[in-house]
Amino acid sequence: MLLPGKYVSEKTEHYLDSYRIVMEVKETEKSYIFTLIDFQSRYSAGHIELLFSKSKRFLLRKNKGGHAMRVWDNKSFTFYPYQAGIPYLFEKID
């Protein structure tokens, strides 16, 4: 089970495809609740931007398809929105 709190995913090698995504994550028995805190991207992370286009909050139900998520330990996870593009590794920051 993921610890609740802020998680970051970032890539900084090249300015054209760099990004920084900070989300507040809360896990319940049936879902994950993501609240977007900070999103910085020039051309990357389009699938994350699409998830939060209408609201700063996104609910991912554990029993529904469409997105892939793998929890590695209680402080990190990989999120693969729409199972397209690139997966994002998030690590706890607080």
C-alpha positions in Angstrom: 0.0 0.0 0.0 1.3 3.4 -1.0 2.0 6.0 1.7 -0.2 9.1 1.2 1.6 12.3 0.3 3.4 14.1 -2.5 5.2 12.2 -5.3 7.4 13.5 -8.1 8.4 12.3 -11.5 10.9 14.2 -13.5 13.3 14.0 -16.4 15.9 16.7 -17.0 18.4 15.4 -19.6 17.3 17.6 -22.5 15.2 20.7 -22.2 12.8 19.8 -25.1 11.7 16.5 -23.5 12.1 17.4 -19.9 9.2 17.4 -17.4 8.5 17.7 -13.7 5.2 16.4 -12.3 4.2 16.6 -8.7 1.0 14.9 -7.5 -0.6 14.3 -4.1 -1.6 10.6 -4.0 -4.0 8.9 -1.7 -4.9 5.2 -1.9 -8.2 3.7 -0.8 -9.4 0.1 -0.9 -10.8 0.5 -4.4 -8.9 3.4 -6.0 -6.0 5.8 -6.2 -6.8 9.5 -6.0 -4.3 11.8 -7.7 -4.3 15.6 -7.2 -2.0 17.5 -9.5 0.1 20.0 -7.7 2.8 21.1 -10.2 3.1 20.3 -13.9 6.1 21.6 -16.0 6.7 20.3 -19.5 7.6 21.7 -22.8 6.8 18.8 -25.2 6.7 15.7 -23.0 4.2 14.3 -20.5 1.2 14.9 -22.8 -0.7 11.9 -21.5 -0.5 13.2 -17.9 -1.6 16.6 -19.1 -4.6 15.0 -20.8 -5.6 13.2 -17.6 -5.8 16.5 -15.7 -7.2 18.7 -18.6 -10.7 19.1 -17.0 -9.8 18.9 -13.3 -6.8 18.9 -11.0 -8.1 15.6 -9.5 -8.1 12.2 -11.2 -9.5 9.0 -9.7 -8.0 5.6 -10.9 -10.1 2.6 -10.0 -8.1 -0.5 -9.3 -10.5 -2.8 -11.0 -10.9 -0.8 -14.3 -8.7 -0.9 -17.3 -7.3 1.8 -19.5 -4.3 2.8 -17.4 -1.5 0.7 -16.0 0.0 1.3 -12.5 2.6 -0.8 -10.7 3.4 -0.1 -7.0 7.1 -1.0 -6.3 7.1 -0.3 -2.6 5.2 2.0 -0.3 7.2 5.0 -1.6 7.3 4.6 -5.4 5.2 3.5 -8.3 5.1 3.6 -12.1 2.1 5.1 -13.8 1.4 4.4 -17.5 -1.6 6.6 -18.6 -3.7 5.2 -21.4 -0.9 2.5 -21.8 0.6 4.7 -24.5 3.7 6.9 -24.7 6.0 6.5 -21.8 5.6 5.3 -18.3 6.4 7.7 -15.4 8.2 6.7 -12.3 7.0 8.6 -9.2 8.8 8.7 -5.9 7.7 10.1 -2.6 9.1 13.5 -1.7 7.7 14.3 1.8 
